[in-house]
Amino acid sequence: MSFASLGLIDPLLRNVQALDYQTPTPVQVKAIPAVLSGKDVMAAAQTGTGKTAGFALPLLQRLVQHGPAASSNRAGVLVLVPTRELAEQVLQSFIAYGKGLDLRLLAAYGGVSINPQMMKLRKGVDVLVATPGRLLDLNRQNAVQFDQVQTLVLDEADRMLDLGFARELNAIFAALPAERQTLLFSATFTDDIRAMAASILRGPVNISVSPPNATASKIRQWVVPVDKRNKPELFMHLVAENKWEHALVFVKTRKGVDYLAAMLDEAGYAIDTIHGDKPQPARLRALERFKTGEVQMLVATDVAARGLDIDDLPLVINVDLPIVAQDYVHRVGRTGRAGASGVAVSLVCADEAPQLAAIEALIRETLSREEEPGFEAEHRVPQTSTTGQIVKKPKKLKKPKVPQGAPGTVQAVGTKTGAQSGENKRKPTAQRAVAAEQGTRLSGGNPFSVKKPRGKPANGRGKSRP
Ligand code: AMP
C-alpha cells in the first residue's frame, strides 16, 4: 500500500516523501480515503499510530480542492485538542504536511497572550488548532466565528473529557454549523466518549487500528512494588543499575518533580522539568531540549503526558501511577511509537493498588511485578486483577501472642490502602487531577515519604494531601 494509492495529490505526496514516510500506517490507510470522501470518522487510535497525518493530509487536500477560503475571523477546519503542547504539535504537523500549499494555519491556546492570535484570525484561517477554553475566549471576543467551519476534528477526545472540558465542548458543538464533517479520535472509548460520539457524528466510518484501550503492543511494561518513602532511592537505583540515559519520568506532584529533578541533577544527569506552573515557552523549550538529546531526563507531571511527539523514546518511568487510568495509556504511549519498541516501568506502592487495578482493567492485562532486591515493599501491594478488583486485601501482620515486654516482641505494621480508606473517591476526577498537578503541601523533605499518623500533624502544619 502506498500513499499515492490512497488518492493523495502530488504536493502532499512530495511532503510525505520528504518526511521519509515509506508506507501509510493502518490508521492512515483507513482514515485518509474516508476523510477525503467527506465522511464522518470515529477512530480508536492511540498515540503513535500516525493518526495526525491520518486526518491532516486528507483535510489539507480538501482545503486545496474544495475551498472556499474562510473569510475574516473565520476558520474552515477546526481541530480541538486537550493541551497546549498537542496544539503546537498538531500545528507543526499541518505545516510539515502542507508545505507549499499556501494555507493559513494557526494554533490558539491559553497561557500565552491572546492578542497575536486575534490578529492572525482577522484575515481568517484555513486550519485552526485550538484548546477548548481559549477557543471560547476568542469566540466571546468576536475574534472567531464558527459559521464557516466545514470540518471539526476532536483529537484525543478522551483526554478532553478527562480534563473537564465537556461544558466547553458542548458550547462549541452548539455553535457549529449542523452541516459539517466531524472526525473523532480517541485512544480510549469510555461510555462518555461513546455518548458524545453518538450526539455529534453522522453515520461515521469506524476505525480501530488496535484493540481499544490497549497500550502499544511492542512496549515491555512492568511494575516494581516499593514502599512510598523508598521511591526516590529506588528510582535512582534503577536508573543507575540499568544505565538508563534518556527517559521521560512521571511524578504525581509538582513537588515530587522538583525533588527527583534535584536528585538527578546532583547525580550528573542533564535534566529539565515540565509541570503546570511552568510558563508555556519554558515547557516547549524543555521538550525541545529533550527531543534533541540535550536533556537526558525530562521529569513531568500529567500535563506532559499527552500529545508530546517524541520519536523512538526508549523509556517511560512512572514514579507515581496516574490518578486517571487512561493517563497510563497515554503516558506509556510516549514510547513504542510508530513501531519502535519501548520500555515502561512503574514504581507502585500499596496506596496505589486501586489505580493499578483500574489500569490493568483498562489495558486488560495484569502487569508483571518485579521486586528489586534491597527495596522489597514492607507494605505489600495487594493483588489486583483485570476486572479492576483488588483480589486480596493485604494481610495485617498479627501481633505475636507473647507476654508484654518479652524479648523479640515485634511491632505490628498496618497497611491501610487508598481503596480501604476511600481516599480517591472524595473529589471528582478532573478536580483530583488538578489538585495532583498543583502539588502536595508537605512539610518539606522527601515528598514521597509516608504520611504521618492521623491526629499528629507534622510541625503543626496539618496532614499532607495527595
Ligand atoms: P501520531 O500518532 O500522529 O502522533 O504520529 C506518531 C509518529 O509517527 C510521528 O512522529 C509521525 O511523524 C510518525 N509517522 C506518522 N505517519 C508515519 C508513516 N506513515 N511512516 C512513518 N512515520 C510516520
Residues whose N, C-alpha, C, O or C-beta is under 5 A from the ligand:
A	BS01	AMP	D20 Y21 Q22 T23 P24 T25 Q46 T47 G48 T49 G50 K51 T52 A53 D311 A338
